[in-house]
Amino acid sequence: MAPTALRVAPVEQTWREAGDNRLVEQADWIKSRLDTVEPHDRVRLEETLDIEPHEATAYLEAQARAAARRILTSDEALTIYQALTPDGWEPGTSLEMKMAIATLMGSLLYGRS
């Protein structure tokens, strides 16, 4: 009998089905609030979340440290890893996910909550 092939869910599906992923829960909460924001304000908000390569690298390093210390679950660490490149945000990363990650990074990097 042949073994069953391993199935890998697409990133979007993985984010949505992750039961213990606080970033996804936070992003969902933010999205519910963003639905009432005017389009021009969303654009301005998106612009404020642009990050430089040195910031993206700091985010990725903070993600790795937090995962190693078990501050983040593996699903949460993977969510951050998938949302970033060494140059900035991965194209297609939602505004609400950027906001959730940026808020977390404020706490991890600068002790803000």
C-alpha positions in Angstrom: 0.0 0.0 0.0 1.4 3.4 -1.0 1.8 6.1 1.7 -0.6 9.0 1.7 1.0 12.1 0.1 1.8 15.0 2.5 -0.4 18.0 1.8 0.8 21.5 2.5 -1.8 24.2 2.9 -1.3 27.5 1.2 0.0 30.3 3.4 -3.4 32.2 3.6 -5.1 29.0 4.6 -2.5 28.1 7.2 -2.8 31.6 8.7 -6.6 31.3 8.9 -6.6 27.8 10.4 -3.9 28.3 13.0 -5.8 27.8 16.2 -3.2 29.1 18.6 -1.8 32.0 16.6 -2.3 35.2 18.5 -1.0 37.3 15.5 -3.9 35.9 13.3 -6.4 36.6 16.1 -5.0 40.2 16.5 -5.0 40.7 12.7 -8.6 39.6 12.5 -9.6 42.0 15.3 -7.7 44.8 13.5 -9.4 44.0 10.2 -12.8 44.3 11.8 -11.9 47.8 12.8 -10.3 48.8 9.5 -13.5 48.1 7.7 -14.7 51.5 8.9 -11.6 53.4 7.9 -11.8 55.7 4.9 -9.7 54.6 1.8 -7.4 57.6 1.9 -6.7 57.0 5.6 -5.9 53.4 4.9 -3.3 54.5 2.4 -1.7 56.8 4.9 -1.7 54.0 7.5 -0.1 51.7 5.0 2.6 54.3 4.3 3.4 54.6 8.1 4.0 50.9 8.2 6.7 50.9 5.5 9.9 49.5 6.9 13.5 49.8 5.8 15.8 46.8 5.2 17.5 47.3 8.6 14.1 47.3 10.3 13.0 44.2 8.5 16.3 42.5 9.6 15.7 43.5 13.2 12.1 42.2 13.0 13.4 38.8 11.7 16.1 38.6 14.3 13.5 39.5 17.1 11.2 36.8 15.7 14.0 34.2 15.9 14.9 35.2 19.4 11.3 35.2 20.6 10.7 31.8 19.0 13.8 30.3 20.6 12.7 31.6 24.0 9.2 30.2 23.4 7.6 33.7 23.6 6.1 32.9 20.2 4.6 29.6 19.0 6.0 28.0 15.9 2.9 29.1 14.0 3.3 32.7 15.2 7.0 32.7 14.2 6.2 31.3 10.8 3.5 33.9 10.3 6.1 36.7 10.9 8.7 34.9 8.7 6.2 34.6 5.8 5.3 38.3 6.1 8.9 39.6 5.8 11.9 39.6 3.5 15.3 41.1 4.4 14.2 44.1 2.3 10.8 44.8 4.0 7.3 43.4 3.8 6.5 40.4 1.6 4.3 41.6 -1.3 0.7 40.8 -0.5 1.0 41.0 3.3 -2.2 42.5 4.5 -2.4 45.8 6.3 -3.9 44.2 9.4 -1.1 41.6 9.6 1.5 44.4 9.2 -0.1 46.2 12.1 -0.2 43.1 14.3 3.4 42.3 13.6 4.6 46.0 14.0 2.8 46.1 17.4 4.4 42.9 18.5 7.9 44.1 17.4 7.4 47.3 19.4 7.1 45.1 22.5 9.9 42.7 21.6 12.4 45.3 20.4 11.6 48.3 22.5 9.6 47.0 25.5 6.5 48.9 24.4 3.1 47.3 24.8 
